[in-house]
Amino acid sequence: MRVADVRARLERLGTGVTFHVLRLGFASRFLGHLVLHSGTALRRFRLTTAEIYFAGVLSLIIILVSGLFVGMVLALQGYDTLQRFGASESLGVLVALSLVRELGPVVAGLLFASRAGSAITAEIGLMKATEQLSAMEMMAVDPIARVVAPRFWGGVLSMPLLAALFSAMGIFGGYLVGVQLIGVDAGAFWSQMQAAVDVRNDILNGVIKSAVFGVAVTWIAVFEGYDAPPTAEGVSRATTRTVVTSSLAILALDFVLTALMFTGGTHQ
Amino acid sequence: MNRSSIDLWVGVFVVAGIAGLLFLALKVGNLATFSNSQVYQVQAKFANIGGLKARAPVKSAGVVVGRVADIRFDNESYEAIVSINIDYNYQFPRDTTAKILTSGILGEQYLGLEAGGDGVMLKNGDRLRLTQSAVVLENLISQFLFSKAAEGKPEAKESGK
């Protein structure tokens, strides 16, 4: 390999790293600006309500159906394993803890990223491509306050509710399969679940997780849309990047949050 | 879609989400148990608590009557001090025995109360005098081995004669 070749590669690597660090810095500045200028979104709450409708209400069906099936599969698989140890009464604990702690926030977050996050990116990206954002600036309307902030807060407020509904539906699905179909004792199913699931350690931490995921996903979605090159290809790439980046962010954040919340401390 | 129907659907969504949270907190979690009822606290000293944890159930005759509130280490007596919250509906005599028991072979440990015969009932802040520590498997095995060894000696002498 020639020296010039190596040099070209190193230069490309350096440019790539600088580009991503620069983008991260811009994204952080963007988030700060967004939070500082979200007064309009909160004062004219109708704007945010409409976005909660698009991000939250329209995601309900996929969240509820997926939650139901995830709970049903958990019950089937869990029963198969637990009955080998003669512990099939613990099915309720298994279903509830795995949903409330992990699957609820994570799977609801992944679905939310692909269902609502991609839509937010495409919408803002197209607004930019068709120069609607520039037109707003010409009229002395801050597009971040008027367009981006309501979408951000709509997503942030929807996500914990969606995750809670996902977990509740999943536990109901687990109940349907475990108790109604397989025939685990209903009393043991609920009472062991109630004895094992702690409101602060498990449910509140699950809600905190889903709120963190909501901020991460909507932040990535609105930023990718705002930063998208104003072409058809640019918007399509930005939409793909939103789904990929926010899915990776959810999984990485989930590891960090789980390590903070559920190891040490809680077990005396 | 007009604005009022958007508002309606968002309202339905928020109500459903909060209902889901309440379902998780009340039906799945144990917020409702012993949170609205009055409790009184008593303490007990144990030489060894084994695997007992805070929030472990306190049972009498198999019925859950309270929860372990707190476990501390006493620097003077080198023993564990366990604080127990008992529901006011359940009154126990002052000479009640507290034992650390295990549910099943692999189950978790809980605190069992065995009522005594005293006429005076326990009050908030009292201390249980009679306690029985957790069974430590290693001690049990060494006791068993020592007793086996003690049994084996005379036999060995007899067979040696």
Interface residues (C-beta under 8 A of the other chain):
Chain A: R46 T49 A50 I52 Y53 G56 V57 L60 A96 V100 S158 P160 L161 L162 A164 L165 S167 A168 M169 I171 W190 M193 Q194 A195 V197 D198 V199 D202 I203 G206 V207 H267 Q268
Chain B: R3 I6 D7 W9 V10 V12 F13 V14 A16 G17 I18 A19 G20 L21 F23 L24 A25 K27 V28 G29 N30 L31 T33 K53 A54 R55 P57 I71
